[in-house]
Structure formats: structure tokens, C-alpha cells
Amino acid sequence: SPLVAGFLAGLPANRRAVSPVLRGVEIGLAHGYLLLGPFLALGPLRDTSAASTAGVLSSWGLVAILAACLSIYGKVTYQGDEVVLG
């Protein structure tokens, strides 16, 4: 349908007029809000004045842990030119 096609064409990954770096930044910022929100609203310090600081630090920590784990996974899985499965 034209409505779905218009929606998909407006997503950052499908916009060709924007450089790949800016598309990545836009996608990263959107996902950053998805990470920060639950830490702010549901975290153990949600009722204190340090809730925003704790939420940001928790989000940074989660991103650092995910980056390390995915780097290890990529290093082990993609050794050389061939893909090692299993």
C-alpha cells in the first residue's frame, strides 16, 4: 500500500540523500532513547535526584558491555576470509 511504502521510504536506513554517517547517528540516537527510558522509569534510583545520572551511566555501561561482547563474537566468528559456523 502507498501508506506503508511512504513510511518505509522515510526511515533513516532507506533515505539515500543522507550520508551513511548521519543515518547511523540518527539511528543511534533513536536507540539511545530506547535504552535510557527504562533505566529512568524503572531503575532502583527512579525516585531520587540522581535518577537521570544513574540512567545515563547504566545505559553507557550496557552499551559498553554489548560492544565488548559483539566484538568478541565478531573476532571469533569471522576469522580470516571464511566464516566459521558452530
Secondary structure as UniProt FT lines:
FT   HELIX           2..9
FT   HELIX           12..14
FT   TURN            16..17
FT   HELIX           20..42
FT   TURN            44..47
FT   TURN            49..50
FT   HELIX           51..77
FT   TURN            80..81
//
